[in-house]
Amino acid sequence: MLNEDYMKHLANMDTNTLEHLMDHFGQDIWNFAYSLTKNRSMADDIAQDVFLQAFLNIASFRGEASVKTWLLRITRNVSYNYRKSAFFRRVLLVDVIRSRGQGNSAEQSYLEHEATNEVWRKLLSLPTKYREVLLLQAKYGLSLAEMAHILQIPEGTVKSRLYTARKKMFSLLKEDYCYETV
């Protein structure tokens, strides 16, 4: 994990700073932006803006949170700004899953792919405030404190949203299971 000393070191480098940040956090930032906007093109633009803002404001990094948390917070803010803009269009995510391994049959790989896509569709059907807490915890492994920092809300609110989000996801997934067994 990158720390404040590393960021100070990067702040003194002119040409490599942006590249270092993108190498270490690029995929996570793009994934988070994509999950908030549900749009690949917009996620590309947001990721670029996030790293540009990080590069321009690297000297302001105070080390109160991890670099990853800082970048995810910037990503959330930029994503919300994009969503408020006139160019925002809602698009349903169909995530491309890379091959699951060599031991699976084509049928098994297809079924796993479809199940994963269905979970993503259900997740993306949730309101943003629930979707983002689930992603920050499950995908990025952030603590309640880190999520509260990124979302700029109290930890109690994070806990409440996480509880509600899990309940909603369980309900959505249970609906599908009930239809399949009938």
Backbone hydrogen bonds, N-H to C=O, Kabsch-Sander energy under -0.5 kcal/mol:
donor,donor_aa,acceptor,acceptor_aa,energy
7,M,3,N,-2.1
8,K,4,E,-2.4
9,H,5,D,-2.2
10,L,6,Y,-2.6
11,A,7,M,-2.3
12,N,8,K,-0.9
12,N,9,H,-0.8
13,M,10,L,-1.7
20,H,16,N,-2.6
21,L,17,T,-2.2
22,M,18,L,-2.5
23,D,19,E,-2.5
24,H,20,H,-2.1
25,F,21,L,-2.6
26,G,22,M,-2.0
29,I,25,F,-2.5
30,W,26,G,-2.5
31,N,27,Q,-2.7
32,F,28,D,-2.3
33,A,29,I,-2.6
34,Y,30,W,-2.8
35,S,31,N,-2.4
36,L,32,F,-1.6
37,T,33,A,-1.9
38,K,34,Y,-3.2
43,A,39,N,-2.3
44,D,40,R,-2.2
45,D,41,S,-2.2
46,I,42,M,-3.0
47,A,43,A,-2.7
48,Q,44,D,-2.1
49,D,45,D,-2.5
50,V,46,I,-3.1
51,F,47,A,-2.3
52,L,48,Q,-2.2
53,Q,49,D,-2.9
54,A,50,V,-2.8
55,F,51,F,-2.4
56,L,52,L,-2.7
57,N,53,Q,-2.0
58,I,55,F,-0.8
60,S,57,N,-1.7
61,F,58,I,-1.3
67,V,2,L,-0.8
70,W,66,S,-2.4
71,L,67,V,-2.7
72,L,68,K,-2.6
73,R,69,T,-2.1
74,I,70,W,-2.0
75,T,71,L,-2.5
76,R,72,L,-2.4
77,N,73,R,-2.4
78,V,74,I,-2.8
79,S,75,T,-2.8
80,Y,76,R,-2.5
81,N,77,N,-2.0
82,Y,78,V,-2.4
83,R,79,S,-2.6
84,K,80,Y,-1.6
85,S,81,N,-0.8
85,S,82,Y,-0.9
88,F,85,S,-1.3
97,I,95,D,-0.6
109,S,105,S,-2.7
110,Y,106,A,-2.3
111,L,107,E,-2.5
112,E,108,Q,-2.5
113,H,109,S,-2.4
114,E,110,Y,-2.7
115,A,111,L,-2.4
116,T,112,E,-2.5
117,N,113,H,-2.5
118,E,114,E,-2.3
119,V,115,A,-2.1
120,W,116,T,-2.4
121,R,117,N,-2.6
122,K,118,E,-2.4
123,L,119,V,-2.8
124,L,120,W,-2.8
125,S,121,R,-0.8
125,S,122,K,-0.7
126,L,122,K,-0.6
126,L,123,L,-1.2
130,Y,127,P,-1.4
131,R,127,P,-2.4
132,E,128,T,-2.8
133,V,129,K,-0.7
134,L,130,Y,-1.8
135,L,131,R,-2.3
136,L,132,E,-2.6
137,Q,133,V,-1.9
138,A,134,L,-3.0
139,K,135,L,-1.7
140,Y,135,L,-1.6
141,G,137,Q,-1.0
142,L,136,L,-2.4
147,M,143,S,-2.5
148,A,144,L,-2.7
149,H,145,A,-2.1
150,I,146,E,-2.4
151,L,147,M,-2.9
152,Q,148,A,-1.3
153,I,148,A,-1.5
158,V,154,P,-1.7
159,K,155,E,-2.6
160,S,156,G,-2.3
161,R,157,T,-2.7
162,L,158,V,-2.7
163,Y,159,K,-2.5
164,T,160,S,-2.5
165,A,161,R,-2.9
166,R,162,L,-2.4
167,K,163,Y,-2.1
168,K,164,T,-2.6
169,M,165,A,-2.6
170,F,166,R,-2.7
171,S,167,K,-2.2
172,L,168,K,-2.6
173,L,169,M,-2.9
174,K,170,F,-2.4
175,E,171,S,-2.1
176,D,172,L,-1.5
177,Y,173,L,-1.9
178,C,174,K,-2.6
179,Y,175,E,-2.0
180,E,176,D,-2.0
181,T,177,Y,-1.6
182,V,178,C,-0.7
